Amino acid sequence: MTREIKFRAFHKDPELKMKAVTDIFFNDLGNIDRKSQVKLRDYDWVYVKDIKLMQYTGLKSKSGVEIYEGDILKWHDSGDILEVRWINNAWEVHGSYNQFANHAWEDAEVIGNVWENPELLEENK
């Protein structure tokens, strides 16, 4: 099974905030580095060093919201609030006290992300 590859970016400029990435300019080796650029939806090209780039996991929440790296998820059955991370070649969720691998992604609700809502993780400690 293949998944859709797409990204979004958080820009520190308050007028831009979170934007979909529509194009990526890779370096000469075909990689993304600090000098690479991305084109943001309804905006222009920006350097990767000026944004936080987040990849789509290919997963959706129980309400159909796409889940990206850096999203903060909540499971209503347990109350757990966890962050989505790419670790050891797999998407995992982590909290302030432990790693959880037993949660069903489709039971989660996206309640924010680590760049715009870091306080959500702090409240869960």
PyRosetta script that sets phi, psi and omega in degrees:
from pyrosetta import init, pose_from_sequence

init()
pose = pose_from_sequence("MTREIKFRAFHKDPELKMKAVTDIFFNDLGNIDRKSQVKLRDYDWVYVKDIKLMQYTGLKSKSGVEIYEGDILKWHDSGDILEVRWINNAWEVHGSYNQFANHAWEDAEVIGNVWENPELLEENK")
pose.set_psi(1, 133.7)
pose.set_omega(1, 178.2)
pose.set_phi(2, -101.9)
pose.set_psi(2, 156.5)
pose.set_omega(2, 177.3)
pose.set_phi(3, -123.8)
pose.set_psi(3, 155.7)
pose.set_omega(3, 179.1)
pose.set_phi(4, -71.3)
pose.set_psi(4, 130.5)
pose.set_omega(4, 178.2)
pose.set_phi(5, -98.1)
pose.set_psi(5, 116.3)
pose.set_omega(5, 175.5)
pose.set_phi(6, -154.2)
pose.set_psi(6, 163.7)
pose.set_omega(6, -175.2)
pose.set_phi(7, -133.4)
pose.set_psi(7, 162.4)
pose.set_omega(7, 166.8)
pose.set_phi(8, -134.5)
pose.set_psi(8, 165.6)
pose.set_omega(8, -177.0)
pose.set_phi(9, -138.1)
pose.set_psi(9, 141.8)
pose.set_omega(9, 172.8)
pose.set_phi(10, -102.4)
pose.set_psi(10, 122.7)
pose.set_omega(10, 179.0)
pose.set_phi(11, -108.1)
pose.set_psi(11, 138.5)
pose.set_omega(11, -176.8)
pose.set_phi(12, -68.3)
pose.set_psi(12, -20.3)
pose.set_omega(12, 177.9)
pose.set_phi(13, -63.1)
pose.set_psi(13, 121.4)
pose.set_omega(13, -176.1)
pose.set_phi(14, -59.0)
pose.set_psi(14, -24.1)
pose.set_omega(14, 180.0)
pose.set_phi(15, -79.5)
pose.set_psi(15, -19.7)
pose.set_omega(15, -177.9)
pose.set_phi(16, -97.4)
pose.set_psi(16, -50.5)
pose.set_omega(16, -177.3)
pose.set_phi(17, 49.6)
pose.set_psi(17, -123.9)
pose.set_omega(17, -176.4)
pose.set_phi(18, -92.0)
pose.set_psi(18, 127.9)
pose.set_omega(18, -179.5)
pose.set_phi(19, -136.8)
pose.set_psi(19, 148.9)
pose.set_omega(19, 172.1)
pose.set_phi(20, -72.4)
pose.set_psi(20, 144.6)
pose.set_omega(20, 175.6)
pose.set_phi(21, -93.2)
pose.set_psi(21, 125.7)
pose.set_omega(21, -178.2)
pose.set_phi(22, -101.7)
pose.set_psi(22, -17.8)
pose.set_omega(22, -179.7)
pose.set_phi(23, -160.1)
pose.set_psi(23, 151.8)
pose.set_omega(23, 178.9)
pose.set_phi(24, -130.6)
pose.set_psi(24, 133.3)
pose.set_omega(24, 175.2)
pose.set_phi(25, -102.8)
pose.set_psi(25, 108.6)
pose.set_omega(25, -177.1)
pose.set_phi(26, -82.7)
pose.set_psi(26, 163.8)
pose.set_omega(26, 175.8)
pose.set_phi(27, -77.2)
pose.set_psi(27, -178.9)
pose.set_omega(27, -176.1)
pose.set_phi(28, -62.5)
pose.set_psi(28, -21.0)
pose.set_omega(28, 179.8)
pose.set_phi(29, -92.7)
pose.set_psi(29, 0.7)
pose.set_omega(29, -179.5)
pose.set_phi(30, 82.5)
pose.set_psi(30, 17.3)
pose.set_omega(30, -179.7)
pose.set_phi(31, -109.8)
pose.set_psi(31, 168.5)
pose.set_omega(31, 172.3)
pose.set_phi(32, -102.0)
pose.set_psi(32, 125.9)
pose.set_omega(32, 174.7)
pose.set_phi(33, -133.3)
pose.set_psi(33, -173.7)
pose.set_omega(33, -176.2)
pose.set_phi(34, -62.1)
pose.set_psi(34, -25.0)
pose.set_omega(34, -179.5)
pose.set_phi(35, -89.6)
pose.set_psi(35, -9.0)
pose.set_omega(35, 177.3)
pose.set_phi(36, -66.0)
pose.set_psi(36, 159.1)
pose.set_omega(36, 179.1)
pose.set_phi(37, -125.1)
pose.set_psi(37, 152.0)
pose.set_omega(37, 174.1)
pose.set_phi(38, -127.9)
pose.set_psi(38, 148.2)
pose.set_omega(38, 175.6)
pose.set_phi(39, -98.8)
pose.set_psi(39, 126.3)
pose.set_omega(39, 179.9)
pose.set_phi(40, -95.4)
pose.set_psi(40, 144.0)
pose.set_omega(40, 178.8)
pose.set_phi(41, -58.8)
pose.set_psi(41, 135.3)
pose.set_omega(41, 179.9)
pose.set_phi(42, 60.1)
pose.set_psi(42, 26.4)
pose.set_omega(42, 178.8)
pose.set_phi(43, -149.4)
pose.set_psi(43, -160.2)
pose.set_omega(43, -176.4)
pose.set_phi(44, -114.6)
pose.set_psi(44, -169.8)
pose.set_omega(44, 177.3)
pose.set_phi(45, -75.5)
pose.set_psi(45, 141.2)
pose.set_omega(45, 175.1)
pose.set_phi(46, -135.2)
pose.set_psi(46, 154.6)
pose.set_omega(46, 177.4)
pose.set_phi(47, -76.9)
pose.set_psi(47, 143.5)
pose.set_omega(47, 178.8)
pose.set_phi(48, -58.4)
pose.set_psi(48, -32.2)
pose.set_omega(48, -179.6)
pose.set_phi(49, -64.4)
pose.set_psi(49, -17.8)
pose.set_omega(49, -177.6)
pose.set_phi(50, -98.2)
pose.set_psi(50, 2.8)
pose.set_omega(50, -177.6)
pose.set_phi(51, -135.4)
pose.set_psi(51, 171.6)
pose.set_omega(51, 169.1)
pose.set_phi(52, -112.0)
pose.set_psi(52, 113.8)
pose.set_omega(52, -176.4)
pose.set_phi(53, -91.1)
pose.set_psi(53, 132.5)
pose.set_omega(53, -178.1)
pose.set_phi(54, -128.9)
pose.set_psi(54, 131.9)
pose.set_omega(54, -178.6)
pose.set_phi(55, -93.8)
pose.set_psi(55, 144.1)
pose.set_omega(55, 174.8)
pose.set_phi(56, -70.5)
pose.set_psi(56, 134.6)
pose.set_omega(56, -177.7)
pose.set_phi(57, -79.6)
pose.set_psi(57, -17.3)
pose.set_omega(57, -173.2)
pose.set_phi(58, 87.2)
pose.set_psi(58, 1.2)
pose.set_omega(58, -178.0)
pose.set_phi(59, -109.6)
pose.set_psi(59, 156.8)
pose.set_omega(59, 177.6)
pose.set_phi(60, -128.9)
pose.set_psi(60, 151.6)
pose.set_omega(60, 178.4)
pose.set_phi(61, -74.5)
pose.set_psi(61, 178.4)
pose.set_omega(61, -178.6)
pose.set_phi(62, -64.7)
pose.set_psi(62, -22.0)
pose.set_omega(62, 177.9)
pose.set_phi(63, -98.3)
pose.set_psi(63, 8.6)
pose.set_omega(63, 176.1)
pose.set_phi(64, 88.2)
pose.set_psi(64, 8.5)
pose.set_omega(64, 178.7)
pose.set_phi(65, -77.8)
pose.set_psi(65, 132.9)
pose.set_omega(65, 178.2)
pose.set_phi(66, -65.3)
pose.set_psi(66, 139.3)
pose.set_omega(66, -179.4)
pose.set_phi(67, -103.9)
pose.set_psi(67, 126.1)
pose.set_omega(67, -180.0)
pose.set_phi(68, -114.7)
pose.set_psi(68, 158.6)
pose.set_omega(68, 170.8)
pose.set_phi(69, -53.8)
pose.set_psi(69, 135.5)
pose.set_omega(69, 179.8)
pose.set_phi(70, 89.1)
pose.set_psi(70, -5.9)
pose.set_omega(70, 176.4)
pose.set_phi(71, -70.5)
pose.set_psi(71, 152.4)
pose.set_omega(71, 175.1)
pose.set_phi(72, -108.8)
pose.set_psi(72, 124.8)
pose.set_omega(72, -175.8)
pose.set_phi(73, -113.6)
pose.set_psi(73, 150.7)
pose.set_omega(73, 175.7)
pose.set_phi(74, -127.5)
pose.set_psi(74, 133.9)
pose.set_omega(74, 173.9)
pose.set_phi(75, -103.8)
pose.set_psi(75, 116.9)
pose.set_omega(75, -175.0)
pose.set_phi(76, -71.4)
pose.set_psi(76, -26.2)
pose.set_omega(76, 179.2)
pose.set_phi(77, -69.1)
pose.set_psi(77, -33.2)
pose.set_omega(77, -178.0)
pose.set_phi(78, -111.0)
pose.set_psi(78, -20.5)
pose.set_omega(78, -175.8)
pose.set_phi(79, 82.6)
pose.set_psi(79, 0.2)
pose.set_omega(79, -178.9)
pose.set_phi(80, -64.9)
pose.set_psi(80, 137.3)
pose.set_omega(80, 174.9)
pose.set_phi(81, -119.9)
pose.set_psi(81, 118.2)
pose.set_omega(81, -170.7)
pose.set_phi(82, -136.9)
pose.set_psi(82, 155.2)
pose.set_omega(82, -179.8)
pose.set_phi(83, -100.2)
pose.set_psi(83, 139.6)
pose.set_omega(83, 178.0)
pose.set_phi(84, -85.3)
pose.set_psi(84, 127.8)
pose.set_omega(84, 179.2)
pose.set_phi(85, -137.1)
pose.set_psi(85, 153.7)
pose.set_omega(85, 173.2)
pose.set_phi(86, -98.0)
pose.set_psi(86, 111.0)
pose.set_omega(86, -177.0)
pose.set_phi(87, -138.4)
pose.set_psi(87, 134.6)
pose.set_omega(87, 178.2)
pose.set_phi(88, 51.9)
pose.set_psi(88, 44.5)
pose.set_omega(88, 177.4)
pose.set_phi(89, 60.4)
pose.set_psi(89, 33.5)
pose.set_omega(89, 177.7)
pose.set_phi(90, -152.8)
pose.set_psi(90, 152.1)
pose.set_omega(90, 173.8)
pose.set_phi(91, -80.9)
pose.set_psi(91, 127.2)
pose.set_omega(91, -180.0)
pose.set_phi(92, -132.8)
pose.set_psi(92, 162.0)
pose.set_omega(92, 174.3)
pose.set_phi(93, -115.9)
pose.set_psi(93, 139.9)
pose.set_omega(93, -176.5)
pose.set_phi(94, -133.2)
pose.set_psi(94, 144.3)
pose.set_omega(94, 174.2)
pose.set_phi(95, -115.8)
pose.set_psi(95, -175.8)
pose.set_omega(95, -177.5)
pose.set_phi(96, -71.2)
pose.set_psi(96, -20.0)
pose.set_omega(96, -173.9)
pose.set_phi(97, -116.1)
pose.set_psi(97, -15.4)
pose.set_omega(97, -176.1)
pose.set_phi(98, -168.5)
pose.set_psi(98, 171.2)
pose.set_omega(98, 175.1)
pose.set_phi(99, -101.3)
pose.set_psi(99, 139.8)
pose.set_omega(99, 178.1)
pose.set_phi(100, -122.0)
pose.set_psi(100, 128.6)
pose.set_omega(100, 175.9)
pose.set_phi(101, -118.4)
pose.set_psi(101, -4.5)
pose.set_omega(101, -172.8)
pose.set_phi(102, -94.3)
pose.set_psi(102, 1.5)
pose.set_omega(102, -179.6)
pose.set_phi(103, -82.0)
pose.set_psi(103, 141.0)
pose.set_omega(103, 174.8)
pose.set_phi(104, -84.9)
pose.set_psi(104, 122.3)
pose.set_omega(104, -177.3)
pose.set_phi(105, -56.2)
pose.set_psi(105, -40.2)
pose.set_omega(105, -175.4)
pose.set_phi(106, -69.2)
pose.set_psi(106, -8.2)
pose.set_omega(106, 176.3)
pose.set_phi(107, -95.0)
pose.set_psi(107, 0.1)
pose.set_omega(107, -176.1)
pose.set_phi(108, -91.3)
pose.set_psi(108, 157.1)
pose.set_omega(108, 172.9)
pose.set_phi(109, -120.1)
pose.set_psi(109, 132.5)
pose.set_omega(109, 175.2)
pose.set_phi(110, -78.7)
pose.set_psi(110, 118.0)
pose.set_omega(110, -177.9)
pose.set_phi(111, -110.7)
pose.set_psi(111, -2.9)
pose.set_omega(111, 179.3)
pose.set_phi(112, 163.3)
pose.set_psi(112, -162.6)
pose.set_omega(112, 176.7)
pose.set_phi(113, -146.4)
pose.set_psi(113, 164.1)
pose.set_omega(113, -172.6)
pose.set_phi(114, -68.0)
pose.set_psi(114, -19.0)
pose.set_omega(114, -177.8)
pose.set_phi(115, -89.0)
pose.set_psi(115, -38.3)
pose.set_omega(115, -178.4)
pose.set_phi(116, -96.1)
pose.set_psi(116, -22.0)
pose.set_omega(116, -174.2)
pose.set_phi(117, -136.1)
pose.set_psi(117, 49.8)
pose.set_omega(117, -177.2)
pose.set_phi(118, -61.9)
pose.set_psi(118, -23.0)
pose.set_omega(118, -179.4)
pose.set_phi(119, -63.9)
pose.set_psi(119, -24.3)
pose.set_omega(119, 178.9)
pose.set_phi(120, -63.2)
pose.set_psi(120, -36.0)
pose.set_omega(120, 177.1)
pose.set_phi(121, -75.9)
pose.set_psi(121, -35.3)
pose.set_omega(121, 178.8)
pose.set_phi(122, -63.6)
pose.set_psi(122, -39.0)
pose.set_omega(122, -179.6)
pose.set_phi(123, -66.2)
pose.set_psi(123, -22.1)
pose.set_omega(123, -175.7)
pose.set_phi(124, -88.0)
pose.set_psi(124, -4.3)
pose.set_omega(124, -178.1)
pose.set_phi(125, -71.0)
pose.dump_pdb("model.pdb")
